[in-house]
Amino acid sequence: MQLLKERIVKDGTVKPGNVLKVDSFLNHQMDIDLINEIGKEFRRRFPSDKITKILTIEASGIGIACIAAQYFHVPVVFAKKAQSINIDGEVYHTKVESFTHKKVYDVILSKKFLDADDHVLVIDDFLANGCALMGLLDIIKEAGATIEGAGIVVEKGFQQGGQIIRQNGIHLESLAIIETMTDTSLTFRE
Amino acid sequence: MQLLKERIVKDGTVKPGNVLKVDSFLNHQMDIDLINEIGKEFRRRFPSDKITKILTIEASGIGIACIAAQYFHVPVVFAKKAQSINIDGEVYHTKVESFTHKKVYDVILSKKFLDADDHVLVIDDFLANGCALMGLLDIIKEAGATIEGAGIVVEKGFQQGGQIIRQNGIHLESLAIIETMTDTSLTFRE
């Protein structure tokens, strides 16, 4: 997605340790016009009318998923990162290791909001080692629902997550794939 | 907002301990059509063209703020609930006590995304004792920015938050105000 790549070049910053910061437009401050274009592009890449739900994970996936959902006309469900006293009843549960925060956390989703009749599109902002996405796919499988695909805004193509997901036969669409990253610059996969 | 009140009556559930669960349409599963109407209503109640930013707090405020922002044509910034290695540079910082989770957490916002030129509308899903909202107002004051108001989806009118905020002269608009809650039922303030 050319508009997104141009924005990453213009406003993204690369930090030592393979950290790409896009917090001025994607995941701390959010440029809603850009995210609207991202939502339209996800719809173009996942035109299926079978999709019944968009699944994401808190926190930075939520806004993108909500804007995108307007083009799919389906509800968003977001998985939560820790046990809450406000989640009652049965929950789907998995564990996810965070690349960013260097820790393992519990991810839960109320069973009320995903079942075997659902056809699910996962949307998230980043894909790196794939742990968060694989956790969400685990939850979909646990629900007996159908995985329609995964839409990612920025994939770090030099980490293993994308390859693992594609090898599992998942329809994965990443709107910008970083091919190489040094401490000061990056290139995109064509 | 009549549509919202009707939805709370239809799909909300009241639990002992003054817990109102609206997780089937507002803050776990999200009904995007309803949230779009909520966004339009916030715009109607805050018609000022001075607003430069919408501020919310992760996680459940983000989707609502993003959908609403489409009617204001301004970016969303969301405060984060814990220190992250991905927040660099200077941050605004406050502490918030969570009614839901019974704990105090740190809330931070990168100084890059809020300054004295900003006119800020705060948007969040719930207002109860007001701690989260007052934390966000603290951050706006710390930035030297102007508070244009606060838009809340559901206010628990029998808790003190709304009263404190209004007494401070803040333009507060809550789309549904719960007047009374028992363990099994609720009434709205007219």
Interface residues (C-beta under 8 A of the other chain):
Chain A: K15 V19 K21 D23 S24 F25 H28 Q29 M30 D31 I32 D33 I35 N36 E58 A59 S60 I62 G63 I64 A65 C66 I67 A69 Q70 H73 V74 P75 V76 V77 F78 K80 S84 I85 N86 I87 D88 T100 H101 K102 L109 S110 K112 F113
Chain B: K15 V19 K21 D23 S24 F25 H28 Q29 M30 D31 I32 D33 I35 N36 E58 A59 S60 I62 G63 I64 A65 C66 I67 A69 Q70 H73 V74 P75 V76 V77 F78 K80 K81 S84 I85 N86 I87 D88 T100 H101 K102 L109 S110 K112 F113
